[in-house]
Amino acid sequence: MVFYFTSNVVEPPAFIYVGKDKEENEDLIKYGLEADVWAGNKKDNITVIYTPWSNLLKTASMATGQVSFHNPKLTRKIFVPARQNPIVNRLNKTKVEKYPDLMAEKEEYMSQRRKEERKRREEKRIAEKKERKEREELKWQKEHAYDDLMSEENVYQSSNQNRDESYLDDFM
């Protein structure tokens, strides 16, 4: 069982979830998402450690509920002198209890991310193709800018060989 909370203090609203016990948290860690941040606050005078989900290290030799970190520099420690009940009470008003299929949720999330990535790559490919076509067209225009200048008709008209003998009479 997982408890879900919504915090409307920030924009966009934060989505918070926690396992009922440490066994539930094991599944939450196992099927966590890249966007997740892990923290805890149940007692007074504690240090809360924030870290991205991708930084959590879980080995088979660790006890249930125990985790470590791949890179300790990615953790942020904040000392909490006392539990702040108004915050906890505000969150408890939004509490929803669910029995989710965490593996299916993660697969759905990853599928959505792959679709967005594929769409982004396709848009980038189309934009690059359009830009390449415009460059080729501009290059062709530069290469063929003087093609009409040397056509037979223009050469014939500009030639002095084919003019009337009296063409200089009109000059003055």
C-alpha positions as CSV (number, residue, x, y, z in Angstrom):
1,M,0.0,0.0,0.0
2,V,1.3,3.4,-0.9
3,F,0.1,6.8,0.4
4,Y,0.0,9.6,-2.1
5,F,0.0,13.3,-1.1
6,T,-0.3,16.6,-3.1
7,S,1.5,19.7,-2.0
8,N,0.0,22.9,-3.5
9,V,2.5,25.2,-1.9
10,V,4.7,25.1,-5.0
11,E,3.8,25.7,-8.7
12,P,3.3,23.2,-10.3
13,P,2.0,21.1,-7.3
14,A,4.4,18.5,-5.9
15,F,3.4,14.9,-5.9
16,I,4.6,13.0,-2.8
17,Y,4.3,9.3,-2.1
18,V,5.5,7.1,0.7
19,G,5.2,3.4,1.4
20,K,3.2,2.2,4.4
21,D,6.2,0.4,5.8
22,K,9.8,-0.4,4.8
23,E,8.8,-3.4,2.7
24,E,6.6,-1.1,0.6
25,N,9.5,1.3,0.3
26,E,11.7,-1.5,-1.1
27,D,9.3,-1.7,-4.1
28,L,9.2,2.1,-4.4
29,I,13.0,2.2,-4.6
30,K,13.1,-0.7,-7.0
31,Y,10.6,0.8,-9.4
32,G,11.5,4.5,-8.8
33,L,11.6,7.1,-11.5
34,E,14.5,9.4,-12.5
35,A,12.4,12.5,-11.4
36,D,12.0,11.1,-7.8
37,V,13.7,12.6,-4.8
38,W,13.9,10.6,-1.6
39,A,13.5,12.1,1.9
40,G,12.0,11.3,5.3
41,N,10.8,13.1,8.4
42,K,9.1,11.2,11.2
43,K,10.8,12.5,14.3
44,D,12.2,15.6,15.9
45,N,15.9,16.6,15.8
46,I,16.8,14.6,12.7
47,T,18.8,15.2,9.5
48,V,16.8,14.7,6.3
49,I,18.9,13.6,3.4
50,Y,17.6,14.5,-0.1
51,T,19.0,12.7,-3.1
52,P,17.8,11.8,-6.6
53,W,16.4,8.3,-7.1
54,S,19.2,7.5,-9.6
55,N,21.7,8.1,-6.8
56,L,20.3,5.4,-4.5
57,L,22.4,2.3,-4.1
58,K,20.7,-0.9,-3.1
59,T,22.6,-4.2,-2.9
60,A,21.4,-7.7,-2.0
61,S,23.5,-7.7,1.2
62,M,21.6,-4.6,2.6
63,A,18.8,-5.0,5.1
64,T,15.2,-4.2,4.2
65,G,14.8,-0.4,4.1
66,Q,18.5,0.3,4.1
67,V,20.0,2.2,1.2
68,S,23.3,3.8,0.3
69,F,24.4,6.3,-2.4
70,H,26.4,6.0,-5.6
71,N,27.7,9.5,-5.2
72,P,27.5,11.1,-1.7
73,K,28.1,14.6,-3.2
74,L,24.7,14.4,-4.8
75,T,23.0,14.2,-1.4
76,R,21.7,17.3,0.4
77,K,21.4,17.1,4.2
78,I,19.1,19.4,6.1
79,F,18.7,19.4,9.9
80,V,15.1,19.6,11.1
81,P,15.0,20.6,14.8
82,A,11.3,19.8,15.2
83,R,8.6,18.2,13.1
84,Q,6.4,20.9,11.6
85,N,2.9,19.7,12.2
86,P,1.0,22.4,10.2
87,I,2.9,21.1,7.1
88,V,2.2,17.5,7.9
89,N,-1.5,18.2,8.6
90,R,-1.9,20.1,5.3
91,L,-0.4,17.1,3.5
92,N,-2.6,14.7,5.4
93,K,-5.7,16.4,4.0
94,T,-4.6,15.3,0.5
95,K,-3.7,11.8,1.5
96,V,-4.9,9.0,-0.9
97,E,-4.3,5.4,-0.2
98,K,-3.7,3.1,-3.3
99,Y,-2.4,-0.3,-4.2
100,P,-0.5,0.4,-7.3
101,D,1.2,-1.9,-9.8
102,L,4.6,-0.1,-9.5
103,M,6.2,-2.1,-12.3
104,A,3.4,-1.3,-14.7
105,E,3.5,2.4,-13.7
106,K,7.2,2.6,-14.4
107,E,6.8,0.9,-17.7
108,E,4.0,3.3,-18.7
109,Y,6.2,6.3,-17.6
110,M,9.2,5.0,-19.5
111,S,7.1,4.3,-22.6
112,Q,5.7,7.9,-22.5
113,R,9.3,9.2,-22.1
114,R,10.4,7.1,-25.1
115,K,7.5,8.4,-27.2
116,E,8.4,12.0,-26.3
117,E,12.0,11.4,-27.1
118,R,11.1,9.8,-30.5
119,K,8.8,12.7,-31.3
120,R,11.5,15.2,-30.4
121,R,14.1,13.4,-32.5
122,E,11.6,13.3,-35.5
123,E,11.0,17.0,-35.2
124,K,14.7,17.7,-35.1
125,R,15.3,15.4,-38.1
126,I,12.5,17.3,-40.1
127,A,14.0,20.6,-39.1
128,E,17.5,19.6,-40.2
129,K,16.1,18.2,-43.5
130,K,14.3,21.5,-44.1
131,E,17.4,23.5,-43.3
132,R,19.6,21.3,-45.5
133,K,17.1,21.7,-48.4
134,E,17.2,25.5,-47.9
135,R,21.0,25.5,-48.0
136,E,21.1,23.4,-51.1
137,E,18.5,25.7,-52.8
138,L,20.6,28.8,-51.8
139,K,23.7,27.1,-53.1
140,W,22.0,26.2,-56.4
141,Q,20.8,29.8,-56.7
142,K,24.4,31.1,-56.2
143,E,25.8,28.7,-58.7
144,H,23.2,29.5,-61.4
145,A,22.8,33.2,-60.8
146,Y,24.4,34.1,-64.1
147,D,23.0,31.3,-66.3
148,D,20.4,33.7,-67.9
149,L,23.0,36.3,-68.5
150,M,24.8,34.3,-71.1
151,S,21.8,32.9,-73.0
152,E,21.9,33.0,-76.8
153,E,19.2,35.6,-77.0
154,N,21.1,38.0,-74.6
155,V,24.4,37.4,-76.4
156,Y,22.8,38.1,-79.7
157,Q,21.2,41.3,-78.4
158,S,24.4,42.6,-76.8
159,S,26.7,41.8,-79.8
160,N,27.9,44.6,-81.9
161,Q,28.2,42.2,-84.9
162,N,24.5,42.1,-85.5
163,R,23.5,45.7,-85.2
164,D,22.5,48.0,-88.0
165,E,25.2,50.2,-89.5
166,S,23.3,53.2,-88.3
167,Y,23.3,52.3,-84.7
168,L,25.7,55.1,-83.9
169,D,23.4,57.7,-85.5
170,D,20.9,57.5,-82.7
171,F,23.7,58.1,-80.2
172,M,23.6,61.9,-80.6
